[in-house]
Amino acid sequence: MPQNILEEDILSQPHKEEDMEKKIQRKRKVLLMYITKVSGHRQATVAIQRALRELDPTIDVPGVNGFGYTYPILEKVVNRAYMSVIKRTPKVWDFLYDNPNIVKKSQSIKKFLHKTSHKKLDKLFSEYHPDTVVCTQAFPCGMVADYKIAHKLNITLIGVLTDFAPHSFWINEGVDYYVVPDDEARDRFIKKGVAPDAIKVYGIPIQAKFAVQLDKQPIAESLGIDLDIPVVLIMGGGQGLGPIKEVVSCLQKIQAPLQMIVITGVNHKLQKWLAHEKKNSSKKIICFDYAKNVDELMEIATLIVTKPGGLTTSECLTKGLPMVIVNPIPGQEMRNTDFLLKNGMGIRIDKTSDVGEEIELLLKSPDRLALMRKAALAFGKPHAAYDVARLILDGPVHPSS
């Protein structure tokens, strides 16, 4: 179309609507929103982004930290407060998490934040002109939903859950679709008043590489791993949280032979401790701060000791990797753990001092491990990111975008 002819001028010509629809190929514009740079929310966003670009290389699909963009100072304050609470007083977080009374009392704050975000969203929407917005965290989803209704926008808004237990802050007028991890989450949303047709049971979006079964031998050789000896993968999320030191110490004391792979994230103190510890250990310990090959590490692992974050859990299920959860944080982690235990895909250890004994028993029970692997694979949804991408691409390209 010539640059000097406006699209609306063409569409206004009589009796040529159908011909013009064929001639005008409107480029789809999708905006992805998450919170926190180092988080499962962002990882899910990246997975959807890659799936969209693979299915449609021409697509515009920027990702934006919704909280950091609208309230950069508040984001830092909230993140620090959250980290402090879950480290020092986790029971407080358990009380706050999806508490109906807290949800009700926080509505005025929620509405205030939504309304005062409109000016920033004006700038964001003016820059990207999205016809579809996908949010992998409840706060930006509610913010955009309020903005959409207030400005009467003709856009599609999709909320993508990244945990196995949905909470009430997700529920907002103006959300067209919710993508949930399983049927139980779907049923919970229906009970909260969401229309069944608006709920898609696709799973939690993860990178496509986790769905690929890899040859273990070259991976093991590159790491100096002996596949005849059990491999315990230990992770604490991007922040390197959890009793990783205690877990490593306990595993070093058990009689059964094993090898450890530890991913520390941004926990620099843990990195230094491990660097010293592995020099004097009788068991092989391999350390990473960040590992871009987590799929490969999961492929060769016998089991994993980890925080049960939604993304990590989904990756483990796809790989058929039995999970050991130690002292899950009250709130979403506890609910994700309940999901794993209920379906026979993991075990929970409440006393860190019991880690060595429990893992040794598990390693001596190959039949039990096999059942856990089978259960995990049955619940894995490796193609969730592509299902979300197709939901976006099959939807309308709004004329107002």
Kinemage of the C-alpha trace (Angstrom):
@kinemage 1
@onewidth
@group {chain A} dominant
@subgroup {mainchain}
@vectorlist {calphas} color= white
{ca met a 1} P 0.000 0.000 0.000
{ca pro a 2} L 1.471 3.411 -0.959
{ca gln a 3} L 2.593 5.415 2.024
{ca asn a 4} L 0.522 8.459 1.100
{ca ile a 5} L -2.794 6.533 1.138
{ca leu a 6} L -4.319 6.041 4.569
{ca glu a 7} L -5.786 2.695 5.468
{ca glu a 8} L -9.124 4.210 6.527
{ca asp a 9} L -9.456 5.925 3.138
{ca ile a 10} L -9.219 2.581 1.372
{ca leu a 11} L -11.682 0.932 3.727
{ca ser a 12} L -14.196 3.737 3.160
{ca gln a 13} L -14.496 3.051 -0.572
{ca pro a 14} L -17.895 1.429 -1.326
{ca his a 15} L -18.386 -2.218 -2.355
{ca lys a 16} L -14.707 -3.120 -1.933
{ca glu a 17} L -14.546 -4.333 1.682
{ca glu a 18} L -13.800 -7.969 0.861
{ca asp a 19} L -11.120 -7.088 -1.700
{ca met a 20} L -9.491 -4.696 0.706
{ca glu a 21} L -9.386 -7.305 3.485
{ca lys a 22} L -7.296 -9.479 1.211
{ca lys a 23} L -5.014 -6.642 0.162
{ca ile a 24} L -4.383 -5.197 3.590
{ca gln a 25} L -2.322 -7.530 5.691
{ca arg a 26} L -2.393 -6.011 9.143
{ca lys a 27} L 0.696 -6.902 11.125
{ca arg a 28} L -0.150 -8.479 14.461
{ca lys a 29} L 1.242 -6.675 17.507
{ca val a 30} L 1.556 -8.482 20.813
{ca leu a 31} L 2.758 -7.054 24.123
{ca leu a 32} L 4.027 -9.458 26.785
{ca met a 33} L 4.111 -8.333 30.414
{ca tyr a 34} L 5.749 -9.934 33.451
{ca ile a 35} L 7.288 -8.760 36.727
{ca thr a 36} L 10.822 -9.108 38.119
{ca lys a 37} L 13.830 -9.678 35.882
{ca val a 38} L 14.937 -12.894 37.606
{ca ser a 39} L 11.662 -14.803 37.880
{ca gly a 40} L 9.558 -17.613 36.499
{ca his a 41} L 7.139 -14.999 35.191
{ca arg a 42} L 9.824 -13.648 32.889
{ca gln a 43} L 10.919 -17.143 31.846
{ca ala a 44} L 7.353 -17.965 30.820
{ca thr a 45} L 7.213 -14.696 28.875
{ca val a 46} L 10.414 -15.571 27.012
{ca ala a 47} L 9.026 -19.034 26.181
{ca ile a 48} L 5.861 -17.514 24.687
{ca gln a 49} L 7.908 -14.877 22.864
{ca arg a 50} L 10.116 -17.512 21.231
{ca ala a 51} L 7.141 -19.664 20.266
{ca leu a 52} L 5.423 -16.687 18.631
{ca arg a 53} L 8.527 -15.712 16.679
{ca glu a 54} L 8.983 -19.281 15.516
{ca leu a 55} L 5.383 -19.555 14.300
{ca asp a 56} L 5.323 -16.034 12.833
{ca pro a 57} L 8.775 -14.502 12.197
{ca thr a 58} L 7.187 -11.156 11.239
{ca ile a 59} L 5.427 -10.631 14.546
{ca asp a 60} L 6.064 -7.670 16.862
{ca val a 61} L 6.275 -9.112 20.375
{ca pro a 62} L 8.177 -6.975 22.917
{ca gly a 63} L 8.334 -8.000 26.576
{ca val a 64} L 7.968 -5.448 29.377
{ca asn a 65} L 8.384 -5.641 33.141
{ca gly a 66} L 4.918 -4.314 33.953
{ca phe a 67} L 5.602 -3.521 37.607
{ca gly a 68} L 9.051 -2.049 36.983
{ca tyr a 69} L 7.762 0.086 34.120
{ca thr a 70} L 4.804 1.605 35.973
{ca tyr a 71} L 6.154 1.725 39.543
{ca pro a 72} L 9.960 1.283 39.495
{ca ile a 73} L 10.540 2.446 43.076
{ca leu a 74} L 7.587 0.509 44.484
{ca glu a 75} L 8.809 -2.614 42.696
{ca lys a 76} L 12.130 -2.480 44.552
{ca val a 77} L 10.379 -1.892 47.883
{ca val a 78} L 7.929 -4.764 47.346
{ca asn a 79} L 10.655 -7.165 46.188
{ca arg a 80} L 12.794 -6.423 49.249
{ca ala a 81} L 9.816 -6.767 51.563
{ca tyr a 82} L 8.810 -10.070 49.957
{ca met a 83} L 12.325 -11.510 50.234
{ca ser a 84} L 12.530 -10.399 53.868
{ca val a 85} L 9.173 -11.945 54.770
{ca ile a 86} L 9.784 -15.328 53.140
{ca lys a 87} L 13.254 -15.570 54.728
{ca arg a 88} L 12.413 -14.396 58.244
{ca thr a 89} L 8.670 -14.865 58.810
{ca pro a 90} L 7.294 -17.229 56.144
{ca lys a 91} L 4.141 -17.855 58.189
{ca val a 92} L 3.191 -14.222 57.599
{ca trp a 93} L 3.304 -14.821 53.848
{ca asp a 94} L 1.190 -17.958 54.316
{ca phe a 95} L -1.416 -15.838 56.115
{ca leu a 96} L -1.386 -13.175 53.394
{ca tyr a 97} L -1.368 -15.478 50.362
{ca asp a 98} L -4.841 -15.675 48.749
{ca asn a 99} L -6.494 -14.807 52.054
{ca pro a 100} L -10.089 -13.739 51.175
{ca asn a 101} L -10.073 -11.066 53.869
{ca ile a 102} L -6.766 -9.654 52.657
{ca val a 103} L -7.983 -9.726 49.050
{ca lys a 104} L -11.133 -7.840 50.060
{ca lys a 105} L -9.323 -5.260 52.187
{ca ser a 106} L -6.695 -4.632 49.516
{ca gln a 107} L -9.226 -3.739 46.809
{ca ser a 108} L -8.907 0.009 47.429
{ca ile a 109} L -5.095 -0.182 47.098
{ca lys a 110} L -5.453 -2.336 44.003
{ca lys a 111} L -7.855 0.170 42.390
{ca phe a 112} L -5.572 3.088 43.263
{ca leu a 113} L -2.543 1.409 41.673
{ca his a 114} L -4.552 0.502 38.593
{ca lys a 115} L -5.865 4.034 38.083
{ca thr a 116} L -2.551 5.758 38.715
{ca ser a 117} L -0.835 3.449 36.213
{ca his a 118} L -2.911 4.757 33.294
{ca lys a 119} L -0.534 7.594 32.409
{ca lys a 120} L 2.386 5.190 32.023
{ca leu a 121} L 0.204 2.739 30.114
{ca asp a 122} L -0.865 5.528 27.759
{ca lys a 123} L 2.781 5.930 26.788
{ca leu a 124} L 3.321 2.163 26.507
{ca phe a 125} L 0.271 1.558 24.341
{ca ser a 126} L 1.047 4.580 22.168
{ca glu a 127} L 4.480 3.138 21.490
{ca tyr a 128} L 3.499 -0.465 20.728
{ca his a 129} L -0.210 -0.302 19.704
{ca pro a 130} L -0.828 -3.922 20.763
{ca asp a 131} L -3.910 -5.816 19.642
{ca thr a 132} L -3.118 -8.573 22.175
{ca val a 133} L -1.603 -8.271 25.648
{ca val a 134} L -0.368 -11.362 27.495
{ca cys a 135} L 0.453 -11.157 31.210
{ca thr a 136} L 2.300 -13.869 33.130
{ca gln a 137} L 1.645 -12.290 36.524
{ca ala a 138} L -1.550 -11.087 38.171
{ca phe a 139} L -0.556 -7.457 38.855
{ca pro a 140} L 0.055 -6.325 35.247
{ca cys a 141} L -2.952 -8.398 34.171
{ca gly a 142} L -5.246 -6.488 36.519
{ca met a 143} L -3.612 -3.182 35.595
{ca val a 144} L -4.150 -3.714 31.857
{ca ala a 145} L -7.684 -5.016 32.434
{ca asp a 146} L -8.603 -1.795 34.238
{ca tyr a 147} L -6.951 0.310 31.517
{ca lys a 148} L -8.728 -1.650 28.797
{ca ile a 149} L -12.161 -1.081 30.324
{ca ala a 150} L -11.541 2.578 31.202
{ca his a 151} L -10.391 3.379 27.643
{ca lys a 152} L -12.854 0.988 25.940
{ca leu a 153} L -10.008 -0.700 24.069
{ca asn a 154} L -10.703 -3.400 21.517
{ca ile a 155} L -7.807 -5.658 22.509
{ca thr a 156} L -7.469 -9.255 23.643
{ca leu a 157} L -6.094 -9.706 27.162
{ca ile a 158} L -4.712 -13.095 28.210
{ca gly a 159} L -3.593 -14.044 31.724
{ca val a 160} L -1.092 -16.916 31.899
{ca leu a 161} L -0.659 -18.553 35.304
{ca thr a 162} L 2.810 -19.721 36.330
{ca asp a 163} L 1.819 -21.667 39.454
{ca phe a 164} L -0.456 -24.650 40.034
{ca ala a 165} L -2.748 -22.898 42.526
{ca pro a 166} L -4.552 -19.811 41.160
{ca his a 167} L -5.257 -16.970 43.566
{ca ser a 168} L -8.032 -14.393 43.594
{ca phe a 169} L -5.876 -11.451 42.456
{ca trp a 170} L -6.011 -12.944 38.947
{ca ile a 171} L -9.747 -12.383 38.662
{ca asn a 172} L -10.444 -9.151 36.769
{ca glu a 173} L -13.157 -7.927 34.441
{ca gly a 174} L -11.730 -7.416 30.976
{ca val a 175} L -9.560 -10.553 30.820
{ca asp a 176} L -10.554 -12.569 27.750
{ca tyr a 177} L -8.672 -15.797 28.481
{ca tyr a 178} L -6.910 -17.439 31.385
{ca val a 179} L -4.278 -20.091 30.639
{ca val a 180} L -4.032 -22.512 33.570
{ca pro a 181} L -1.742 -25.478 34.320
{ca asp a 182} L -4.295 -28.225 34.956
{ca asp a 183} L -7.953 -29.165 35.353
{ca glu a 184} L -7.900 -28.527 39.094
{ca ala a 185} L -6.847 -24.918 38.505
{ca arg a 186} L -9.594 -24.639 35.878
{ca asp a 187} L -12.189 -25.839 38.393
{ca arg a 188} L -10.974 -23.326 40.974
{ca phe a 189} L -11.342 -20.475 38.501
{ca ile a 190} L -14.834 -21.594 37.561
{ca lys a 191} L -15.769 -21.549 41.254
{ca lys a 192} L -14.411 -18.002 41.415
{ca gly a 193} L -16.825 -16.994 38.643
{ca val a 194} L -14.720 -17.278 35.474
{ca ala a 195} L -16.629 -18.555 32.429
{ca pro a 196} L -15.470 -22.077 31.442
{ca asp a 197} L -14.966 -21.042 27.797
{ca ala a 198} L -12.486 -18.397 28.922
{ca ile a 199} L -10.180 -20.959 30.550
{ca lys a 200} L -7.555 -22.834 28.548
{ca val a 201} L -5.800 -25.799 30.179
{ca tyr a 202} L -2.478 -25.553 28.350
{ca gly a 203} L 0.043 -25.835 31.191
{ca ile a 204} L 2.811 -23.438 32.224
{ca pro a 205} L 4.876 -22.161 29.258
{ca ile a 206} L 8.439 -23.464 29.195
{ca gln a 207} L 11.136 -23.435 26.534
{ca ala a 208} L 10.746 -25.960 23.725
{ca lys a 209} L 14.136 -27.556 24.402
{ca phe a 210} L 12.808 -29.275 27.539
{ca ala a 211} L 10.529 -31.411 25.369
{ca val a 212} L 13.504 -32.899 23.499
{ca gln a 213} L 14.895 -36.211 24.746
{ca leu a 214} L 18.670 -35.899 24.681
{ca asp a 215} L 21.536 -38.373 24.476
{ca lys a 216} L 22.849 -38.545 28.041
{ca gln a 217} L 26.327 -39.856 27.303
{ca pro a 218} L 27.883 -36.789 25.616
{ca ile a 219} L 26.351 -34.522 28.270
{ca ala a 220} L 27.811 -36.649 31.052
{ca glu a 221} L 31.212 -36.797 29.379
{ca ser a 222} L 31.365 -33.019 28.988
{ca leu a 223} L 30.753 -32.618 32.744
{ca gly a 224} L 32.887 -35.512 33.907
{ca ile a 225} L 29.813 -37.326 35.221
{ca asp a 226} L 29.613 -41.116 35.618
{ca leu a 227} L 26.125 -42.237 34.558
{ca asp a 228} L 26.464 -45.411 36.632
{ca ile a 229} L 26.389 -43.268 39.779
{ca pro a 230} L 23.175 -41.394 40.768
{ca val a 231} L 23.158 -37.669 39.998
{ca val a 232} L 21.356 -35.276 42.363
{ca leu a 233} L 20.580 -31.881 40.837
{ca ile a 234} L 20.180 -29.115 43.444
{ca met a 235} L 18.587 -25.766 42.595
{ca gly a 236} L 17.206 -22.818 44.534
{ca gly a 237} L 15.674 -20.691 41.813
{ca gly a 238} L 17.247 -17.558 40.369
{ca gln a 239} L 17.891 -16.226 43.875
{ca gly a 240} L 19.627 -19.396 45.081
{ca leu a 241} L 17.204 -19.668 47.993
{ca gly a 242} L 16.505 -22.570 50.299
{ca pro a 243} L 18.714 -24.707 52.541
{ca ile a 244} L 21.182 -25.606 49.783
{ca lys a 245} L 24.186 -25.591 52.118
{ca glu a 246} L 22.448 -27.971 54.500
{ca val a 247} L 21.329 -30.245 51.657
{ca val a 248} L 24.863 -30.511 50.258
{ca ser a 249} L 26.291 -31.139 53.723
{ca cys a 250} L 23.745 -33.889 54.431
{ca leu a 251} L 24.333 -35.604 51.091
{ca gln a 252} L 28.071 -35.672 51.672
{ca lys a 253} L 27.524 -37.748 54.825
{ca ile a 254} L 25.483 -40.575 53.344
{ca gln a 255} L 27.084 -43.891 52.448
{ca ala a 256} L 25.438 -44.305 49.046
{ca pro a 257} L 27.570 -43.090 46.132
{ca leu a 258} L 26.202 -40.041 44.344
{ca gln a 259} L 27.226 -36.945 42.403
{ca met a 260} L 25.863 -33.440 42.900
{ca ile a 261} L 25.208 -30.621 40.459
{ca val a 262} L 24.389 -27.365 42.237
{ca ile a 263} L 22.983 -24.197 40.634
{ca thr a 264} L 23.314 -21.159 42.908
{ca gly a 265} L 21.749 -18.279 40.950
{ca val a 266} L 22.707 -14.861 42.323
{ca asn a 267} L 23.616 -16.238 45.759
{ca his a 268} L 27.287 -15.233 45.857
{ca lys a 269} L 27.840 -16.416 49.433
{ca leu a 270} L 26.671 -19.860 48.438
{ca gln a 271} L 29.002 -19.836 45.430
{ca lys a 272} L 32.013 -19.096 47.626
{ca trp a 273} L 31.024 -21.746 50.174
{ca leu a 274} L 30.628 -24.410 47.475
{ca ala a 275} L 33.947 -23.502 45.863
{ca his a 276} L 35.655 -24.273 49.177
{ca glu a 277} L 33.482 -27.273 50.028
{ca lys a 278} L 33.983 -29.240 46.830
{ca lys a 279} L 37.778 -29.209 47.304
{ca asn a 280} L 37.431 -31.335 50.446
{ca ser a 281} L 34.429 -33.436 49.450
{ca ser a 282} L 34.566 -37.187 48.895
{ca lys a 283} L 31.701 -36.824 46.437
{ca lys a 284} L 31.816 -35.066 43.087
{ca ile a 285} L 30.259 -31.590 43.210
{ca ile a 286} L 29.770 -29.500 40.078
{ca cys a 287} L 28.722 -25.869 40.533
{ca phe a 288} L 27.025 -23.316 38.275
{ca asp a 289} L 25.811 -19.824 39.052
{ca tyr a 290} L 23.546 -19.698 36.003
{ca ala a 291} L 23.178 -22.640 33.659
{ca lys a 292} L 21.804 -22.209 30.163
{ca asn a 293} L 21.773 -25.983 29.803
{ca val a 294} L 19.341 -26.833 32.624
{ca asp a 295} L 17.522 -29.121 30.184
{ca glu a 296} L 20.733 -31.132 29.780
{ca leu a 297} L 21.353 -31.231 33.530
{ca met a 298} L 17.803 -32.473 34.121
{ca glu a 299} L 18.299 -35.101 31.416
{ca ile a 300} L 21.169 -36.765 33.296
{ca ala a 301} L 19.794 -36.202 36.823
{ca thr a 302} L 18.355 -39.079 38.848
{ca leu a 303} L 16.303 -36.677 40.956
{ca ile a 304} L 16.204 -32.982 41.802
{ca val a 305} L 16.174 -31.087 45.101
{ca thr a 306} L 14.590 -27.715 44.371
{ca lys a 307} L 12.158 -24.969 45.152
{ca pro a 308} L 8.803 -25.941 43.605
{ca gly a 309} L 8.374 -22.819 41.491
{ca gly a 310} L 5.868 -23.192 38.680
{ca leu a 311} L 8.411 -23.016 35.847
{ca thr a 312} L 10.914 -25.377 37.472
{ca thr a 313} L 8.126 -27.814 38.306
{ca ser a 314} L 6.835 -27.772 34.725
{ca glu a 315} L 10.333 -28.359 33.371
{ca cys a 316} L 10.792 -31.314 35.732
{ca leu a 317} L 7.453 -32.824 34.741
{ca thr a 318} L 8.349 -32.559 31.072
{ca lys a 319} L 11.674 -34.301 31.772
{ca gly a 320} L 10.057 -36.920 34.005
{ca leu a 321} L 12.336 -35.893 36.868
{ca pro a 322} L 11.335 -36.899 40.443
{ca met a 323} L 11.295 -33.895 42.778
{ca val a 324} L 12.417 -33.552 46.390
{ca ile a 325} L 11.052 -30.466 48.117
{ca val a 326} L 12.690 -29.250 51.333
{ca asn a 327} L 10.862 -26.735 53.539
{ca pro a 328} L 8.637 -25.169 50.849
{ca ile a 329} L 7.772 -21.518 51.410
{ca pro a 330} L 4.166 -21.080 52.569
{ca gly a 331} L 1.947 -19.738 49.830
{ca gln a 332} L 2.368 -20.701 46.197
{ca glu a 333} L 5.314 -23.045 46.859
{ca met a 334} L 3.345 -25.002 49.447
{ca arg a 335} L 0.417 -25.316 47.053
{ca asn a 336} L 2.688 -26.432 44.215
{ca thr a 337} L 4.170 -29.017 46.595
{ca asp a 338} L 0.693 -30.283 47.488
{ca phe a 339} L 0.044 -30.767 43.771
{ca leu a 340} L 3.238 -32.816 43.396
{ca leu a 341} L 2.560 -35.004 46.437
{ca lys a 342} L -1.059 -35.589 45.520
{ca asn a 343} L -0.072 -36.903 42.103
{ca gly a 344} L 2.950 -38.962 43.198
{ca met a 345} L 5.614 -36.885 41.442
{ca gly a 346} L 7.697 -35.825 44.423
{ca ile a 347} L 8.368 -36.022 48.138
{ca arg a 348} L 8.424 -33.343 50.795
{ca ile a 349} L 11.012 -33.165 53.586
{ca asp a 350} L 10.212 -30.805 56.453
{ca lys a 351} L 13.374 -31.333 58.502
{ca thr a 352} L 16.543 -30.453 56.626
{ca ser a 353} L 18.487 -32.874 58.825
{ca asp a 354} L 16.439 -35.729 57.275
{ca val a 355} L 17.472 -34.911 53.694
{ca gly a 356} L 20.364 -37.362 53.522
{ca glu a 357} L 18.405 -40.291 54.920
{ca glu a 358} L 15.327 -39.655 52.775
{ca ile a 359} L 17.282 -39.258 49.539
{ca glu a 360} L 19.365 -42.348 50.296
{ca leu a 361} L 16.158 -44.358 50.749
{ca leu a 362} L 14.812 -42.970 47.495
{ca leu a 363} L 17.973 -43.827 45.575
{ca lys a 364} L 17.733 -47.386 46.899
{ca ser a 365} L 14.153 -47.670 45.599
{ca pro a 366} L 14.399 -47.784 41.772
{ca asp a 367} L 10.783 -48.941 41.431
{ca arg a 368} L 9.553 -45.945 43.399
{ca leu a 369} L 11.673 -43.585 41.309
{ca ala a 370} L 10.305 -45.178 38.133
{ca leu a 371} L 6.712 -44.600 39.285
{ca met a 372} L 7.514 -40.967 40.080
{ca arg a 373} L 9.040 -40.495 36.628
{ca lys a 374} L 5.996 -42.027 34.980
{ca ala a 375} L 3.621 -39.795 36.964
{ca ala a 376} L 5.648 -36.685 36.119
{ca leu a 377} L 5.657 -37.431 32.399
{ca ala a 378} L 1.890 -37.992 32.481
{ca phe a 379} L 1.350 -34.476 33.871
{ca gly a 380} L 3.953 -32.719 31.735
{ca lys a 381} L 2.701 -30.212 29.165
{ca pro a 382} L 5.783 -29.422 27.083
{ca his a 383} L 3.957 -27.519 24.342
{ca ala a 384} L 2.182 -24.923 26.508
{ca ala a 385} L 4.104 -21.985 25.009
{ca tyr a 386} L 3.080 -23.019 21.488
{ca asp a 387} L -0.542 -23.488 22.562
{ca val a 388} L -0.545 -19.953 23.978
{ca ala a 389} L 1.098 -18.670 20.791
{ca arg a 390} L -1.570 -20.321 18.630
{ca leu a 391} L -4.320 -18.869 20.834
{ca ile a 392} L -2.828 -15.439 20.125
{ca leu a 393} L -2.279 -15.972 16.410
{ca asp a 394} L -5.736 -17.472 15.840
{ca gly a 395} L -7.396 -14.519 17.573
{ca pro a 396} L -8.609 -11.324 15.907
{ca val a 397} L -6.274 -8.569 14.785
{ca his a 398} L -8.221 -5.614 16.116
{ca pro a 399} L -8.836 -2.677 13.727
{ca ser a 400} L -8.246 -0.191 16.545
{ca ser a 401} L -4.653 -1.329 17.134
